[in-house]
Amino acid sequence: GPAKTLPRLTGTHEQNWVNAIKAGQKAGANFEYAGPLTELCLLGNIAKRVDGLIEWNAADMAISNHPEANQYVRTEYRKGWSLLQ
């Protein structure tokens, strides 16, 4: 197998997060790693829904070759509800 280049976690992911905060270090699944990984997984779900290859434009946060797939990229919130202020 490949060389173990990443530090190994002890305990739970939650405890690793708390320990990282206390030590001023990065957690094992920090957002620099987890964010792009989550984006990749969610784009795979969208590709499965449209049953085809999608071309992702990260700068515009849009799928360029399947305009109908963009409905899955953003959520339209009910009036009075928003993530932005």
Buried (B, 14 or more C-beta within 10 A) or exposed (E): EEEEEEEEEEEEEEEBBEBBEEEEEEBBBEEEEEEEEEEEEEBEEBBEBBEEEBEBEEEEEBBEEBEEBBEBEEEEEEEEEEEEE
